[in-house]
Amino acid sequence: MLAAAVPRSRNHLRLAMALRNYYCSNCHTPYLFNTLRAIRTYPLANCIKSIPVGALWIFPFFQVLVSSRTNHLSIATQASPEDSSDEILNEILSRMEDSTVSSDKLCVTYINKLCSGGNLLAASRLMQSLRDKCISPGLDSYSCLLKAAVEQHDLDTLSQCFKNLLTFCESISSTPFLILAEALAKKSDEVFLLSFLKEVSELTFPRNTSVLNRIIFAFGELREVDKVLMIFDHMKILKCKPDLVTYNTILAILGKCGRVDVLLDKFASMKERNVRPDTISYNTLINNLRKVGRLDLCKELLKEMGKGGAEPDLQTYTALIDSFGSSGNVEEALSLFEEMKHRRIRPSIYIYRSLISNLKKMGKFKLATKISEEMDACLSNVVGPRDFKKKKR
C-alpha cells in the first residue's frame, strides 16, 4: 500500500525512507525538525502536493506533527496564575459596583471555581490582590482554599492561607481550626507541626496563647491526645505561657479520652505554675473521677474548692449527689443536697429525680416520698430542661 501511494521518483523515495526511518527508530517530536532539515534540499510543499489524497494519513509522522502543533497552541493559550487572578479581580471589582451583590459571596464564588479547577496558586494570588485593594475575601473564601489545600495535600498553601487568615480576619470561627487540625493530624512529621506553631506564635503575639488554645481544642475534637500534649509542652519553648483556658481545655480533652492519670498530673502542674483552678477546672476533675469510682477524691476536691476561692455550682453538686446516691451512700447524697440549698443554689429536677430513685432502691420509701413532695411544692422554682437550654444558648 505504501509503495502504491507514494510516487516512485528518486526524491520521493528518499523522503519516504526518511519518514519511515524516523517513525521506526524514534517517534519523539524533537526529532521531527531534524528530519526536515535533512531533506530540506527538496521542496516540502511540492512533495506534499505530489502525494496522493489519503496517503498523508498512512504516515504517523504527519499525525505527530499536527498533534504537536495543537498541544503547543493549547499550552500557549492557557493563562498564567497571575493573568487569571488579575482577570478575575477586574471582574469582581466590576460586579461589586452593583450594590446588591455581596462582596463576600462574590469572592467565595470565584475562589471556589479556582479551587475546584485545582488552580490553588491563582486562588492564593487572587486573595492577595483583594487584600491589596483593601477588600476582605471573607472567612468562607479562606475556608474554601484551606479545604482545597487539604484535598490536594498542599501543606504549604494550607499553612500560608491559615497564617493570612489569622493576620487579616479579626473574628474566626472554629471551622478553619478544625480543617487545619484534620490536615496536620494525618501528617506524622512533628518537625513541620512544631515549625508551623512557631511561625503562628510569632505572627500572633501577644495573643498567641489564645490562638494556640484554639488549635489545641481542634486537635482535642479529633481525639489527637498525643498531639495535644505535644503542643501544650511546646508552648513553654515558644515563650507562650499556658493560661487558665489552656489548662481547662487540656483537662477536658484528657477527661473525654479517659486519661485520668494524666488529667491529675496536669491539674497538679497547673497549681504548681500558679494558675488557679476555677469552678470549670474542678467540675471537669470531679466528673471524670466519679466515672472511675474515685468519690473520695471528689469529696476532697469539693473541700479544696471552698479554700481556693472556686465556688461549687449546680453542676458540681449534681455530679456528687448522683454519684454518692448511685453508690448506695444516700446519707452523703442527702447531706450534699442540704449543703447545696444552704448555699442558695437552686436544685434541678434531675437532682430530685436522682435522689428519689436512689432512696427507693435503698428501701427508704418515706424519705423518697418526702423528697417527692418537696419537689412538687417548689416545682416552679426548680431548674428544668428549659433553663438548661437557655444556658446553652
C-alpha positions as CSV (number, residue, x, y, z in Angstrom):
1,M,0.0,0.0,0.0
2,L,2.8,2.4,0.9
3,A,4.6,1.7,-2.3
4,A,1.5,2.3,-4.3
5,A,0.6,5.5,-2.5
6,V,4.0,7.3,-2.8
7,P,5.4,8.2,-6.3
8,R,8.5,6.3,-7.2
9,S,10.8,9.2,-8.3
10,R,14.2,9.1,-6.6
11,N,13.5,12.2,-4.5
12,H,10.1,10.9,-3.4
13,L,11.7,7.6,-2.4
14,R,14.3,9.4,-0.3
15,L,11.6,11.3,1.5
16,A,9.6,8.2,2.1
17,M,12.7,6.4,3.5
18,A,13.5,9.3,5.8
19,L,10.0,9.3,7.2
20,R,9.9,5.6,7.6
21,N,13.3,5.6,9.4
22,Y,12.1,8.4,11.7
23,Y,8.9,6.6,12.6
24,C,10.5,3.3,13.2
25,S,13.5,4.5,15.2
26,N,12.0,7.3,17.3
27,C,8.7,9.0,17.3
28,H,9.5,11.9,19.6
29,T,8.6,15.3,18.3
30,P,12.0,17.0,18.7
31,Y,13.5,14.7,16.1
32,L,10.8,15.8,13.6
33,F,12.6,19.0,12.8
34,N,16.0,17.3,12.4
35,T,14.4,15.0,9.8
36,L,13.0,18.0,8.0
37,R,16.4,19.7,8.0
38,A,18.0,16.5,6.5
39,I,15.6,16.7,3.5
40,R,15.4,20.5,3.2
41,T,17.0,20.4,-0.2
42,Y,13.7,19.1,-1.6
43,P,10.8,21.5,-1.7
44,L,8.5,20.1,1.0
45,A,5.4,21.8,-0.3
46,N,5.9,20.2,-3.8
47,C,6.4,16.8,-2.2
48,I,3.2,17.0,-0.2
49,K,1.3,18.1,-3.2
50,S,2.6,15.2,-5.1
51,I,1.5,12.6,-2.6
52,P,-1.9,11.2,-3.5
53,V,-5.0,12.1,-1.4
54,G,-5.3,9.9,1.7
55,A,-1.6,9.0,1.7
56,L,-0.8,11.5,4.4
57,W,-2.7,9.5,7.0
58,I,-0.6,6.5,6.2
59,F,2.4,8.3,7.8
60,P,2.0,8.8,11.6
61,F,4.7,11.4,11.2
62,F,2.2,13.9,10.0
63,Q,-0.2,13.0,12.8
64,V,2.6,13.7,15.3
65,L,3.3,17.0,13.5
66,V,-0.4,18.1,13.7
67,S,-0.8,16.9,17.4
68,S,2.4,18.6,18.4
69,R,1.3,21.9,17.0
70,T,-2.1,21.6,18.6
71,N,-0.6,20.9,22.0
72,H,1.7,23.8,21.6
73,L,-1.2,26.2,20.8
74,S,-3.3,24.9,23.7
75,I,-0.4,25.5,26.2
76,A,0.3,28.9,24.7
77,T,-3.3,30.0,25.2
78,Q,-3.5,28.9,28.9
79,A,-3.5,31.9,31.2
80,S,-0.8,32.1,33.9
81,P,-1.9,32.3,37.6
82,E,-1.1,36.0,37.6
83,D,-3.2,36.6,34.5
84,S,-6.1,34.5,35.8
85,S,-6.1,36.3,39.2
86,D,-5.9,39.8,37.5
87,E,-8.7,39.0,35.1
88,I,-11.0,37.7,37.9
89,L,-10.1,40.6,40.1
90,N,-11.2,43.0,37.5
91,E,-14.4,41.1,37.0
92,I,-15.0,41.1,40.8
93,L,-14.4,44.9,41.0
94,S,-16.8,45.4,38.1
95,R,-19.5,43.3,39.6
96,M,-19.0,44.9,43.1
97,E,-20.2,48.2,41.6
98,D,-23.7,46.7,41.8
99,S,-24.6,47.3,45.5
100,T,-27.0,44.4,45.6
101,V,-24.1,41.9,45.2
102,S,-22.4,40.8,48.5
103,S,-18.6,41.1,48.2
104,D,-18.1,38.0,50.4
105,K,-20.4,35.8,48.3
106,L,-18.8,37.2,45.1
107,C,-15.3,36.4,46.3
108,V,-16.1,32.9,47.6
109,T,-17.8,32.1,44.2
110,Y,-14.6,32.8,42.3
111,I,-12.3,31.3,44.8
112,N,-14.4,28.2,44.8
113,K,-14.2,28.0,41.0
114,L,-10.4,28.3,41.0
115,C,-10.1,25.7,43.8
116,S,-12.4,23.3,42.1
117,G,-10.2,23.5,39.0
118,G,-7.2,22.8,41.1
119,N,-5.6,26.2,40.5
120,L,-4.7,27.0,44.1
121,L,-1.9,29.3,43.1
122,A,-4.3,31.6,41.2
123,A,-6.7,31.4,44.1
124,S,-4.0,32.5,46.5
125,R,-2.9,35.3,44.2
126,L,-6.5,36.5,43.8
127,M,-7.0,36.7,47.6
128,Q,-3.7,38.6,47.9
129,S,-4.9,41.0,45.2
130,L,-8.2,41.5,47.0
131,R,-6.4,42.3,50.3
132,D,-4.1,44.8,48.4
133,K,-7.3,46.5,47.3
134,C,-8.5,46.6,50.9
135,I,-11.2,44.1,50.1
136,S,-11.7,41.2,52.6
137,P,-12.2,37.9,50.8
138,G,-14.3,36.7,53.7
139,L,-14.0,33.8,56.0
140,D,-15.7,31.4,53.6
141,S,-13.1,32.1,51.0
142,Y,-10.3,31.2,53.4
143,S,-12.1,28.0,54.4
144,C,-12.6,27.1,50.7
145,L,-8.9,27.5,50.0
146,L,-8.0,25.6,53.2
147,K,-10.2,22.6,52.2
148,A,-8.8,22.6,48.7
149,A,-5.3,22.6,50.0
150,V,-6.1,19.6,52.3
151,E,-7.6,17.7,49.3
152,Q,-4.5,18.3,47.2
153,H,-2.2,17.6,50.1
154,D,-0.7,21.0,49.7
155,L,0.6,21.8,53.2
156,D,2.5,24.9,52.1
157,T,-0.7,26.6,50.7
158,L,-2.6,25.4,53.8
159,S,-0.1,26.9,56.3
160,Q,0.2,30.2,54.3
161,C,-3.6,30.5,54.0
162,F,-4.1,29.9,57.7
163,K,-1.5,32.5,58.6
164,N,-3.1,35.0,56.3
165,L,-6.4,34.2,57.9
166,L,-5.0,35.0,61.4
167,T,-3.5,38.2,60.1
168,F,-6.4,39.7,58.2
169,C,-9.5,38.3,59.9
170,E,-10.5,39.6,63.3
171,S,-13.3,37.1,64.1
172,I,-12.6,33.5,63.2
173,S,-15.0,30.5,63.6
174,S,-13.8,27.1,64.7
175,T,-14.1,25.7,61.1
176,P,-10.6,26.8,59.9
177,F,-9.0,25.4,63.0
178,L,-10.7,22.0,62.6
179,I,-9.7,21.9,58.9
180,L,-6.1,22.7,59.9
181,A,-6.1,20.0,62.7
182,E,-7.5,17.4,60.3
183,A,-4.7,18.0,57.8
184,L,-1.9,18.1,60.4
185,A,-3.3,15.1,62.2
186,K,-2.6,13.0,59.1
187,K,1.0,14.2,58.9
188,S,3.3,12.3,61.2
189,D,6.2,14.8,60.7
190,E,6.5,16.6,64.0
191,V,9.1,18.9,62.7
192,F,6.6,20.5,60.3
193,L,4.0,20.9,63.0
194,L,6.4,22.5,65.5
195,S,7.8,24.8,62.9
196,F,4.3,25.9,61.9
197,L,3.4,26.5,65.6
198,K,6.5,28.7,66.0
199,E,5.5,30.8,63.0
200,V,1.9,31.2,64.2
201,S,3.1,32.1,67.7
202,E,5.4,34.8,66.4
203,L,2.8,36.1,64.0
204,T,0.0,36.4,66.5
205,F,2.0,37.8,69.5
206,P,0.8,38.9,72.1
207,R,-2.5,37.0,71.5
208,N,-0.6,33.8,70.6
209,T,-1.8,31.9,73.7
210,S,-5.4,32.4,72.7
211,V,-4.7,31.1,69.1
212,L,-2.7,28.1,70.3
213,N,-5.6,27.3,72.7
214,R,-7.9,27.1,69.8
215,I,-5.5,24.8,67.9
216,I,-5.3,22.6,70.9
217,F,-9.1,22.5,71.2
218,A,-9.4,21.5,67.5
219,F,-6.9,18.6,67.9
220,G,-8.9,17.6,71.0
221,E,-12.1,17.4,69.0
222,L,-10.3,14.8,66.8
223,R,-9.1,13.0,70.0
224,E,-5.5,13.5,68.9
225,V,-4.3,13.5,72.5
226,D,-0.6,12.9,71.8
227,K,-0.5,16.0,69.5
228,V,-2.5,18.0,72.1
229,L,0.1,17.2,74.8
230,M,3.0,17.9,72.4
231,I,1.6,21.3,71.5
232,F,1.0,22.0,75.2
233,D,4.6,21.1,76.2
234,H,6.0,23.1,73.2
235,M,4.2,26.3,74.4
236,K,7.0,26.7,77.0
237,I,9.6,26.7,74.3
238,L,7.6,29.3,72.3
239,K,7.6,31.5,75.4
240,C,3.8,31.3,75.2
241,K,2.6,30.9,78.8
242,P,-0.4,28.5,79.2
243,D,-3.3,30.2,80.9
244,L,-6.4,29.0,82.7
245,V,-8.2,28.4,79.4
246,T,-5.3,26.3,78.2
247,Y,-5.4,24.1,81.3
248,N,-9.2,23.7,81.2
249,T,-9.1,22.7,77.6
250,I,-6.4,20.1,78.3
251,L,-8.3,18.8,81.3
252,A,-11.5,18.4,79.3
253,I,-9.7,16.6,76.4
254,L,-7.9,14.2,78.7
255,G,-11.2,13.5,80.6
256,K,-13.1,12.7,77.3
257,C,-10.4,10.3,76.3
258,G,-10.3,8.6,79.8
259,R,-6.7,9.6,80.6
260,V,-7.4,10.2,84.3
261,D,-3.8,9.7,85.4
262,V,-2.6,12.3,83.0
263,L,-5.5,14.5,84.0
264,L,-4.5,14.5,87.6
265,D,-0.9,15.2,86.7
266,K,-1.8,18.3,84.6
267,F,-4.1,19.5,87.4
268,A,-1.2,19.3,89.8
269,S,1.2,21.1,87.4
270,M,-1.5,23.8,86.9
271,K,-1.3,24.7,90.6
272,E,2.5,24.4,90.6
273,R,2.6,27.1,87.9
274,N,0.4,29.4,89.9
275,V,-2.6,29.1,87.6
276,R,-5.5,29.0,90.0
277,P,-8.2,26.4,89.1
278,D,-11.7,27.7,88.7
279,T,-15.1,26.0,89.0
280,I,-14.8,24.6,85.5
281,S,-11.4,23.0,86.4
282,Y,-12.8,21.3,89.5
283,N,-16.0,20.2,87.8
284,T,-14.0,18.6,85.0
285,L,-11.9,16.7,87.5
286,I,-14.9,15.7,89.7
287,N,-17.0,14.5,86.7
288,N,-14.1,12.3,85.4
289,L,-13.1,11.0,88.8
290,R,-16.6,9.9,89.7
291,K,-16.7,7.8,86.5
292,V,-13.9,5.7,87.8
293,G,-15.3,5.5,91.3
294,R,-12.9,7.9,93.0
295,L,-15.5,9.5,95.2
296,D,-13.0,10.0,98.0
297,L,-11.0,12.4,95.8
298,C,-14.2,14.1,94.6
299,K,-15.1,14.9,98.2
300,E,-11.6,16.3,98.8
301,L,-11.8,18.4,95.7
302,L,-15.1,19.9,97.0
303,K,-13.4,20.9,100.2
304,E,-10.5,22.3,98.3
305,M,-12.8,24.5,96.1
306,G,-14.0,26.4,99.1
307,K,-10.5,27.1,100.3
308,G,-9.2,28.1,96.9
309,G,-12.0,30.6,96.1
310,A,-13.7,28.5,93.4
311,E,-17.4,28.3,94.3
312,P,-19.2,24.9,93.6
313,D,-22.2,25.3,91.4
314,L,-25.2,23.2,90.3
315,Q,-23.1,21.0,88.1
316,T,-20.7,20.2,91.0
317,Y,-23.5,19.1,93.3
318,T,-25.4,17.2,90.6
319,A,-22.3,15.1,89.9
320,L,-21.6,14.4,93.5
321,I,-25.2,13.8,94.7
322,D,-25.9,11.4,91.8
323,S,-22.6,9.6,92.3
324,F,-22.9,9.1,96.1
325,G,-26.6,8.1,95.7
326,S,-25.9,5.6,92.9
327,S,-23.1,4.0,95.0
328,G,-25.5,3.4,97.9
329,N,-24.3,6.2,100.2
330,V,-27.6,8.1,100.2
331,E,-26.8,9.7,103.5
332,E,-23.9,11.6,101.9
333,A,-26.1,12.4,99.0
334,L,-28.7,13.9,101.2
335,S,-26.0,15.8,103.2
336,L,-24.7,17.4,100.0
337,F,-28.3,18.2,98.9
338,E,-28.8,20.2,102.1
339,E,-25.4,21.9,101.7
340,M,-26.4,22.9,98.2
341,K,-29.6,24.5,99.3
342,H,-27.7,26.2,102.2
343,R,-25.6,27.9,99.5
344,R,-28.8,29.1,97.8
345,I,-28.1,27.0,94.7
346,R,-31.4,26.1,93.1
347,P,-31.8,22.3,92.8
348,S,-32.6,20.9,89.4
349,I,-35.3,18.4,88.6
350,Y,-32.6,15.9,87.8
351,I,-31.2,16.1,91.3
352,Y,-34.7,15.4,92.8
353,R,-35.3,12.5,90.5
354,S,-31.9,11.0,91.2
355,L,-32.4,11.3,95.0
356,I,-35.9,9.8,94.8
357,S,-34.8,6.9,92.6
358,N,-31.8,6.1,94.8
359,L,-33.8,6.3,98.0
360,K,-36.3,3.8,96.7
361,K,-33.5,1.5,95.7
362,M,-32.3,1.5,99.2
363,G,-35.8,0.9,100.6
364,K,-36.1,4.4,102.1
365,F,-39.6,5.0,100.8
366,K,-40.6,7.6,103.4
367,L,-37.6,9.7,102.6
368,A,-38.3,9.3,98.9
369,T,-41.9,10.4,99.4
370,K,-40.8,13.4,101.4
371,I,-38.3,14.5,98.7
372,S,-41.0,14.0,96.0
373,E,-43.5,16.2,97.9
374,E,-40.8,18.8,98.3
375,M,-40.2,18.8,94.6
376,D,-43.9,19.2,93.8
377,A,-44.2,22.1,96.2
378,C,-41.3,24.1,94.7
379,L,-41.7,22.9,91.1
380,S,-42.0,26.4,89.7
381,N,-38.6,27.3,91.3
382,V,-36.8,24.1,90.2
383,V,-34.2,24.2,87.4
384,G,-35.5,22.2,84.5
385,P,-34.8,21.4,80.9
386,R,-35.8,24.9,79.7
387,D,-33.3,26.5,82.0
388,F,-30.5,24.3,80.7
389,K,-31.5,25.2,77.1
390,K,-31.4,28.9,77.8
391,K,-28.0,28.5,79.4
392,K,-26.6,26.7,76.3
393,R,-27.9,29.4,74.1
